Every structure is written in C-alpha cells, then in structure tokens.
Amino acid sequence: MSLNPAESVLRVEKGHAAPEELAAITAVLMARAAARPAAPAHRGRDTAGWRRLERTPGFRAPHSWQG
C-alpha cells in the first residue's frame, strides 16, 4: 500500500504535529497492535453451581428475586 503525502494514515484534529511526533505515536500504536495479551490462566468457578437446599428457607414468595 503506497500513500501519497496528501493521503495520510493519521490525521491531526487540532494543532500541528511534527513528523517526529507522528512517528512516535505511530510506533506506540503499532507496538500495541502487535502485542499479544497473555492468556489468562483457567480458573474454575468461585462458587458452586448448585444450591444446598438445606440452607435455603422453606418458603419463597412467588415474586421473590431469588428465583
């Protein structure tokens, strides 16, 4: 992909950026794009996926949020 000087990949919205500043921000953006995030270690559930019925009250109202 070849760009003319009139066709720029970056656009300065306000003010004037020197070529060195544009090169610095381009380097930062390219480094971030190339960096691969470390895969998080697989963690199991923190809580059990089932309920212990002996710990629940005997009656829940039909409109209760506890479903």
ABEGO torsion letter per residue (X at the ends): XBBBAABBABBBABEBBBAAAAAAAAAAAAAAAABBBBBBBBBBBABBABBBAAABBABBBAABAAX
